[in-house]
Amino acid sequence: MVGKESGIFVPREIGVKPLVSTRSKLDVPELTKDLDKQALEKLSKREFQVLESFSNGNNPKETGEILSLHRYSVSRIFISARIKLGLNSPQIILLYMDAKKRNALPPKEYSSLTDKKKRIFKLIVSGHSRKQMAKKLNVTKTSIASSYDEIFKSFGASSLTELLIKLVNMKILDPHKYIEDVKKENNNFLKNVDTASNISSLLLEINEKEMAVLNAFITSIIKGGGQNKEIADLLGKPKHQVANHFASISKKLGGAKRGHIAMWYIAATNEVEE
């Protein structure tokens, strides 16, 4: 048995009286207040697709036709989503609609990742190196590298630095928090800088030529590049000079890698502008 309420498809709970007859009678924040804020991240791409279809008023058969799935597969996917979040049918659909209205849904690029890759993604955005990830997850660095490639592909990035900048632009990653997380994992990174209040102080140690390299670096990354040659072409300088400037910048930041340099520079310039 099914019902359409307020333009959404609501599967009836077997043997349970429906909780609501209209959306106005369901307090989404009250019902979901005990949920983990990242609960929706547990759902797969398919589960989001089914919820989207149901929220648009489609039943399992219609949803199956849209997604090229059998209606029984649609039902199993929906039940899987409910079990993951511990909600009944009206609750999970209205939670989805509420999150969508608030632009709080995880990006589709993230939802398409496997659970393993989601764990690695979370370690990436919290500043862990591949070596640290391998140790934490008890896997080989080769396995981590393979997952990196899949994550890059999902987000349309060709490098870690490009991925980080994309995540900043998508408002998924806070560069300031990322820098603080990296510093926790790497004692030499920004060793003498209070990242909580003065992350921009090292800008005073970056000379004019190095600043030009940093600006060209960010510009090149946004265009899908970021290699020394591409930066050198933007500046009209030899490639070896760009490499030397990066080595100098890295040393000033405590041996920072390019992804760290990019996030520090974005966070530092944002701090100055504020």
N, C-alpha and C positions, 0 to 999 in steps of 0.2 A: 504494500500500500504506500502511496506517495501523496504528497500534497504540494500545491504551489501557494506560497504565502509572500505577499509583498513583492511579487515578481521573481522570487527565487525558488529553486527546487529543493524541498526539504524531505529527505527520506525519513519515513516513520521508524521509530525505534520498535523493534519486535517485542511485543508483549508489554510495552510501556506507553502510558498515556502521553501524547505530545505535550511538551513543556509550554509551548507558546502557539498562539494563533496569528499574531502579528509581530513585526519587529519591535514595535514600540513597547511591548511588554517584556522584552528581554534586555537586561542591563549588562552589556558586554563587559565593561570594566569590572563590574562586581563578580561576574562569573569567571573571569580570567585573572583576577588579582593575584592568585596564588601561582599562576604559571610563570615559568622562567621567562625573562624578557626575550631570550633567544630561542624560545620554544619553536617558532615557525621555521627556524633554520634546520630543524630535524626533518622537515618534509622534503620529498624528492620533487624533481621537475614535473613528473607525471602526476603526483598528488596535487601540486599547485594547478596543473591544467584541468584536472577533474573539478577541483573547488571553483575555479574560474567559470567553468561551464555550468556547474550547478547554480552558481550565484547569478548567472545570466538567464536562469529559468529552464535550462535543458535537463531532461531526465536521463537515466543511464543509457537508454537506447540511442537517444539523440547525441549524447556525449560520445558514445562509442563510434557513431558515424563521423563525428567531427575529428576524433583522435585516431580513427582507424583501429578501434579496439572492439572486442566483443563486450556486450553490456555487462556480462558477468565479471569480466576483467575490470571494468569500470567500478563495479560494486566492491570488488576486492581491494582496489586501490584506495577507494574512499574509506573503507573499514580500516585499512592500514594507517591512514592519516589520523583517523579518530583514536586509534589505539596509541599511537605515538604521543598524542597530546592529552589523552585521557578525557576527551570531551564527547558529548553525544552529538547527534546530527545537527540540530539547530544551532548549538553552541559553536561548532567548528566552522560552519558556513558563515555565521554572523561575525565570528572572530576574524575570518578571512576578509570579509567585506569591510569591517572596521579598520583592519590593518591596511588594506588597499586604499581606503579613503584618506588615511593619514600618511600615505606613502611610506609605510613601515614594513612592506614586504621585502624579504631578501631578494637581491637581484637574480634574474634568471640564470646568469652566468654561474652564480654560486649554487643554485638549486640543482643544476645539471651535474654537479660533482658527486662522486661516490662518497660514502661516509669516511673512508680512509683519506681521500683527498681533501675533504672538508676539515679534517683534523690537521692536516699539513697546512692548509690555507690559514687556519687560525694561528698556527705557529709562525707562519710567514709574516702575518700582520702584527704579531707581537714581538718581532725583531729577532727571532731565532735564526742561527746559521744552519746550513745543511748538516753539519757535524752534530750540532746540538739537537736537531730534530731526530737524526738517526739514533742517537743515544736515548732520547726521551721516549721514542716509539719502539725502540729495540728492533730496528730494521737496518739494512745496509744503506750507505750513502747512494749507491746505484739505484736503489728503490726510490729514495727521495728524489733523485734527479729525474727519474721517469715520471713521477707524480708532478714535479715542477713543470715539465713539458706539457702535460695535460691541462694543468691549471692555466698556464700561459695561453694555451690554445683556446680554452673556454672564454677567457677575457680578451682575446685578440691582442695579446702582448708577445713580444719577442725576447724580452729580458726581464729580470727582476725589477730593475729601475723603472722600466716602462709600466710594468704591472702596478708598482707602488704609486706612480703618478696617476695612472688611470683610476685607482681606488680612491685617491685624494679627490680627484675631479668628480667621482661618483658619490662623494661624501660618505664613503664606507670607512675610510682610514683618516684618522687625525694625525697629521705629521708630527705634531708636538708630542703626543702620547707615544707614537712610534719611537721617537728619539729617546724618550725616557725608558721605554722597554728595552731598547738596544743597549742603553747604558747599564741597565741591570745585568745584562748578559755578558757585557764586555767592559771590564774595569778600566781599560785604557781609553775608551771612547769618551771624548769630551771630559777628560779626567778632572780638570780644574774648573768646570763650569756647572753652575747651579741651574739644571734644566727646568726646575720648577718655576723659576722666575726670570732668568736672564739667559736664555738660549742664544740670543742674538749678540752677546758680548764678543764672540770670536769674529764677527764681521769686521771688527776693527783691525784684526790681524791679516785679513785678506786684502792683498794689494789690488791695484786697478786692473792689471793684466789678468790676474786670477779671477776677479769678479767678472770680467768679460767672458772668460772661459766658462764660468758657471752659468751665466745667462745664455750663452750659446748652447751649452749642454742641455739645459732644460728645454729650450726651443727645439733642439734636434730630437730629443726624446719624444716630445709631443707630436712631432712629425713622423715618428716611427723609427728614428735612428738612434743617435747617441754615441756612435763610435768616434774615435779620435779623428779619423779622416773627414767625417761629416762635420764635426765641430771645427776642424781646421779650415774646411771649405767655407763655412759660414763667416769665419774670422779673417780669411785670407792669409793664414799663417801656416808654416810647416807643421806637419803632423807631430814631429818630435817635440816641438815647443809645447803643444797641447798636453802631451804625455808628461812633460816635465812640470807643467803647472799643476796637473792633477796629483802628481807625486808630492808636490809641495803642500797642496791643500789637504791631502790625506794625512800627511805628517802632522800638520797643525791641528787636525781633528782627532789625533790619537790613533792613526792607522786605519781610518775609515774607508770602507769600500764605497763604490760609486752609488749604490742604492742609498746608503746611509748619508752620503754627501748630499744627494738630491733632497732627501727628506729634511736634513738639517737646514739646508739653504731655504727651502720653502717655509719651514717653521720659523726660521730666524727672520726672514723678510716679512712674514705675516705679523710677527711680534713687533717689528719696527713700525709697520703701517698702523697697527692698533694704538 
